[in-house]
């Protein structure tokens, strides 16, 4: 379905008028063609509050990849500019940020960080005919919901639920599972997909809910322990506060059952913040930049070098997904010969990109990026990458 873009049409008419007044020429005083207008990427992530450091990593990843593309001449000679806004992890603030970026004339919006904000900004971007690439959020409704051209770079909750349930049931052999879930669109959705993918023989014996801002989980942990589970699953997206605190408090509780954290919730930031004494943690994810196979991907090597040069540290999974969002979008714009929303979406949906930060990736017909997922464990601050978890194609299509 094609969407009218009255805002850009008005800008185009104004530009034509300006050229007419200037003598119908875009040439400079020396007779050479003037540089093409830059392409503009709008970014909506939290840059303050509990998730501020993580949102900052996404933005830094986007800026690192943009600088690499600009150094190589841009996209068909057009440089890229980044315009960022702080959503403060609040849907209302995210809507204001999206409205502001639309008025700024951005060509694409990358963000937000969490599912509630992303779901809130989608109608704003649809009305403005601006493409939305969601770098991080996992709620299932982000694709196939309010925005028919949305693109997701991260694993959705369907993928996270499948990987967690498969590992807990098959590798850990658990028959009794406890859950601790963030009480919002992300956590409830994540828990539902874990339940959906657990075998009928596995019982969920406890479910504790908590708020995104919570950092004290001792009562919930006591309730979980009392339920006598074989394994614990959690969905906690507060990377700079809640998740590290949870790992510390689980360690202090000396639990005697394995712990599996939701996909994407255990980054280097979390591990460093949790520190010594935190519980041994298992999870699954899509990126560990300095180990194989990622360490051999040429674009990832270049991206890591640029990120470290600009930021002073190695990129985590969130920074990589920010960079990947730019990488795929830039290739799609070049392939489409246009930055218009529908043209770029058509150049991504159902397509394969051989050379990216994440290696060779493909997209489903509804805009979900597909990539290998690997189980990993964290003990005493050290990450050990385990086996790949095979994901059926029909799960990616959910």
C-alpha positions in Angstrom: 0.0 0.0 0.0 1.4 3.4 -0.9 1.0 6.3 1.4 0.7 10.0 0.5 3.3 12.3 2.0 1.8 15.7 2.1 4.6 17.0 4.3 7.3 16.1 1.8 5.2 17.2 -1.1 4.9 20.6 0.4 8.7 20.7 1.0 9.2 19.6 -2.6 7.0 22.4 -3.9 8.8 24.9 -1.7 12.1 23.7 -3.0 11.0 24.0 -6.6 9.9 27.5 -5.9 13.1 28.4 -4.3 15.1 27.1 -7.3 12.9 29.1 -9.7 13.5 32.3 -7.7 17.2 31.5 -7.8 17.2 31.2 -11.6 16.1 27.5 -11.9 19.6 26.3 -11.0 21.0 24.2 -8.2 24.6 25.0 -9.3 27.0 26.9 -7.1 28.7 30.2 -8.0 31.5 28.3 -9.8 29.1 26.5 -12.0 29.5 23.2 -10.3 26.5 21.2 -9.0 25.7 22.0 -5.4 26.0 19.1 -2.9 22.9 16.9 -2.6 20.8 17.5 0.5 21.8 15.1 3.4 19.7 12.2 4.4 18.5 12.5 8.0 18.2 9.7 10.6 16.0 10.5 13.6 16.8 8.5 16.7 14.4 8.1 19.7 16.0 6.4 22.7 16.3 7.1 26.4 19.3 9.2 27.1 18.4 9.8 30.8 17.0 7.7 33.6 17.6 4.0 34.3 17.9 3.0 30.6 19.9 6.1 29.6 23.3 4.3 29.3 21.7 1.6 27.1 19.9 4.2 24.9 23.3 6.0 24.7 24.9 2.8 23.4 22.3 2.5 20.6 22.8 6.1 19.6 26.6 5.7 19.7 26.3 2.6 17.5 24.2 4.5 15.0 26.6 7.4 14.9 29.6 5.1 14.5 28.1 3.4 11.4 27.0 6.7 10.0 30.5 8.1 10.2 31.8 5.0 8.4 29.3 5.5 5.6 30.0 9.2 5.3 33.7 8.6 5.2 33.0 6.3 2.2 31.1 9.0 0.4 27.6 8.6 1.9 24.7 7.0 0.0 25.0 7.8 -3.7 26.8 10.9 -2.7 24.4 12.1 0.0 25.8 12.5 3.5 23.8 11.3 6.5 22.9 13.4 9.5 21.7 12.0 12.9 19.1 13.9 14.9 18.4 12.4 18.3 15.8 12.8 21.0 15.5 11.5 24.6 12.3 9.6 25.2 13.0 9.2 28.9 11.5 5.6 28.6 8.0 7.3 28.7 5.4 6.9 25.9 4.1 10.5 26.1 7.7 11.8 25.8 8.3 9.4 22.9 5.3 10.8 21.0 6.5 14.3 21.5 10.0 13.3 20.2 8.4 11.6 17.2 6.4 14.7 16.4 9.4 16.8 16.7 11.5 14.6 14.4 8.7 14.6 11.8 8.8 18.4 11.8 12.6 18.2 11.4 12.1 16.3 8.2 13.8 13.1 9.0 13.8 10.3 6.4 13.7 7.4 9.0 13.2 7.0 12.7 15.2 4.4 14.6 13.8 3.7 18.0 12.4 3.6 20.6 14.3 1.6 23.2 11.3 -0.1 24.9 8.1 -1.6 23.6 5.6 0.8 25.2 7.3 3.8 23.7 7.6 2.2 20.2 4.0 1.2 20.2 3.1 4.8 21.1 5.1 6.5 18.4 4.1 4.2 15.5 0.8 6.0 14.7 2.7 9.4 14.6 5.2 8.0 12.1 2.5 6.3 10.0 0.6 9.5 9.6 3.7 11.3 8.6 4.8 8.6 6.2 8.2 8.1 7.9 9.8 4.6 8.1 10.3 3.2 11.5 13.2 0.8 12.1 12.9 -0.6 15.7 16.4 -1.5 16.8 15.6 -3.0 20.2 11.9 -3.5 21.2 10.5 -7.0 21.3 6.7 -6.8 21.7 5.0 -8.9 19.1 2.5 -6.2 18.1 5.3 -3.9 16.8 5.2 -5.8 13.5 1.9 -6.3 11.7 0.1 -3.8 14.0 -0.4 -0.1 13.7 2.6 0.3 11.3 2.4 -1.9 8.2 6.0 -1.1 7.2 7.7 -1.4 10.5 11.1 -3.2 10.6 12.6 -4.9 13.6 16.3 -5.6 14.0 16.2 -7.3 17.4 14.7 -10.8 18.2 11.1 -10.4 19.0 9.4 -12.0 22.0 8.3 -14.9 19.9 12.0 -15.7 19.3 13.0 -15.0 22.9 10.1 -17.2 24.2 11.0 -20.1 21.9 14.8 -20.0 22.7 14.1 -19.7 26.5 11.5 -22.5 26.6 13.6 -24.8 24.4 16.7 -24.4 26.5 14.9 -24.6 29.8 13.0 -27.7 28.8 15.5 -29.6 26.7 18.9 -28.5 28.0 18.0 -27.9 31.7 15.4 -30.7 31.8 13.1 -28.5 34.0 9.6 -29.7 34.8 8.7 -26.9 37.2 9.4 -23.3 36.0 9.1 -20.0 37.9 8.8 -16.6 36.2 9.5 -13.1 37.2 8.1 -10.7 34.6 8.3 -6.9 34.0 4.7 -5.7 34.3 4.3 -4.0 30.9 4.0 -4.7 27.2 7.4 -6.2 27.0 7.4 -8.5 30.1 3.9 -9.8 29.9 4.4 -10.6 26.2 7.7 -12.3 26.8 6.2 -14.5 29.5 3.3 -15.5 27.3 5.6 -16.7 24.6 7.6 -18.8 27.0 4.4 -20.4 28.3 3.3 -21.0 24.7 6.5 -22.8 23.8 7.0 -24.9 27.0 6.0 -28.6 26.6 2.7 -29.6 28.2 4.6 -31.6 30.7 6.3 -28.5 32.1 4.4 -26.6 34.8 4.7 -22.9 35.6 4.6 -23.0 39.4 5.1 -19.3 40.2 4.7 -15.9 38.4 5.9 -12.7 40.0 5.3 -9.3 38.4 7.4 -6.2 39.0 7.6 -2.6 37.7 10.3 -1.4 35.3 11.7 0.9 37.9 11.9 -1.8 40.7 15.3 -2.6 42.1 14.3 -4.7 45.2 13.2 -8.2 44.3 13.8 -9.9 47.6 10.1 -10.6 48.4 9.5 -11.9 44.8 12.6 -14.1 45.1 11.3 -15.6 48.4 8.0 -16.4 46.7 9.9 -18.1 43.8 12.0 -20.2 46.2 8.9 -21.3 48.1 7.4 -22.6 44.8 10.3 -25.1 44.6 11.1 -24.6 40.8 13.6 -26.5 38.7 14.5 -23.3 36.8 13.7 -19.6 36.9 13.0 -17.4 33.9 12.9 -13.6 34.1 12.1 -10.7 31.7 13.7 -7.5 33.0 14.6 -4.8 30.5 16.1 -2.4 33.1 19.6 -3.0 32.0 21.3 -0.4 34.1 19.3 -0.9 37.3 16.8 -3.7 37.7 18.5 -6.6 35.9 21.9 -6.1 37.6 20.1 -5.8 41.0 18.1 -8.9 40.3 21.3 -10.9 39.5 22.9 -9.6 42.7 19.9 -10.5 44.9 19.5 -14.0 43.3 23.2 -14.6 44.1 22.7 -13.4 47.7 19.8 -15.8 48.0 21.9 -18.8 47.1 19.3 -20.3 44.8 19.8 -24.0 44.0 18.1 -24.0 40.6 19.4 -22.6 37.3 18.5 -19.1 36.1 17.7 -18.2 32.5 17.3 -14.5 31.8 15.2 -13.2 28.9 16.8 -12.7 25.5 18.6 -9.4 25.2 18.6 -8.5 28.9 22.2 -9.6 29.8 24.7 -7.3 28.2 28.2 -6.3 29.1 26.7 -3.3 30.9 24.6 -5.6 33.1 27.4 -8.0 33.8 29.7 -5.1 34.9 27.0 -3.5 37.0 26.1 -6.8 38.7 29.7 -7.4 39.7 31.0 -10.1 42.0 28.6 -12.3 43.9 25.9 -12.2 41.2 24.1 -15.4 40.3 25.4 -17.6 37.5 23.2 -16.6 34.6 22.2 -18.3 31.3 20.5 -16.5 28.4 20.6 -16.4 24.6 21.5 -13.6 22.2 22.6 -12.6 18.7 25.9 -10.7 19.1 29.2 -11.1 20.9 31.4 -8.9 18.8 34.9 -10.1 19.8 34.3 -13.9 19.5 33.6 -16.1 16.5 31.8 -16.0 14.2 31.3 -12.2 14.6 35.0 -11.5 15.0 35.5 -12.6 11.4 32.8 -10.5 9.8 34.6 -7.7 7.9 31.9 -5.0 8.6 31.8 -5.9 12.3 35.6 -5.6 12.6 35.4 -2.1 11.0 32.4 -1.2 13.1 34.1 -2.3 16.4 37.2 -0.3 15.6 35.2 2.9 14.8 33.0 2.4 17.9 36.0 2.0 20.2 37.7 5.0 18.6 34.6 7.2 19.2 33.4 5.8 22.5 36.4 4.2 24.2 34.9 0.8 24.7 33.8 -2.2 22.7 30.2 -2.2 21.4 27.6 -4.3 23.1 24.6 -6.0 21.5 22.6 -2.7 21.7 25.3 -0.7 20.0 25.6 -3.4 17.3 21.9 -3.3 16.6 22.0 0.5 16.3 24.8 0.1 13.8 23.0 -2.7 12.0 19.9 -0.5 11.6 22.0 2.0 9.7 23.9 -0.6 7.8 20.7 -2.3 6.4 18.8 1.0 5.9 21.7 2.5 3.9 21.9 -0.6 1.7 18.2 -0.6 1.1 18.1 3.1 0.2 20.9 2.5 -2.3 19.1 -0.5 -3.8 15.8 1.3 -4.0 17.3 4.5 -5.3 15.0 6.3 -2.9 14.7 7.1 0.8 10.9 7.1 0.7 9.2 4.9 3.3 7.5 2.3 1.1 10.4 2.0 -1.4 12.8 1.3 1.4 10.5 -1.1 3.2 10.0 -3.0 -0.1 13.8 -3.2 -0.4 14.1 -4.8 3.0 11.0 -7.1 3.4 11.8 -10.6 2.3 15.4 -9.7 1.2 18.8 -11.0 2.2 21.8 -8.8 3.0 25.1 -10.7 2.7 27.6 -8.2 4.1 26.5 -6.6 7.4 27.7 -6.1 10.9 25.9 -9.3 11.9 27.1 -11.1 8.8 24.6 -12.5 6.3 21.0 -11.8 7.4 17.6 -12.1 5.9 14.2 -10.5 6.6 10.8 -12.1 6.8 7.9 -10.9 4.6 6.7 -8.9 7.6 10.0 -7.1 8.4 11.7 -9.3 11.1 15.4 -9.6 10.8 16.6 -13.3 11.0 20.0 -14.3 12.4 21.6 -17.1 14.4 20.8 -17.2 18.2 23.4 -18.6 20.6 23.0 -19.7 24.2 25.5 -18.3 26.6 26.4 -18.4 30.3 27.8 -15.8 32.7 29.9 -16.8 35.7 32.2 -14.5 37.7 31.8 -11.8 35.1 33.0 -14.1 32.2 30.8 -14.9 29.2 30.9 -18.4 27.6 29.2 -18.8 24.3 27.4 -22.1 24.1 25.6 -23.8 21.2 23.4 -22.2 18.6 19.7 -22.6 19.3 18.0 -23.6 16.0 14.8 -21.6 15.4 12.2 -22.9 12.9 11.2 -20.5 10.1 7.6 -20.5 11.3 8.7 -19.0 14.7 10.4 -16.1 12.9 7.2 -15.5 11.0 5.2 -14.9 14.2 
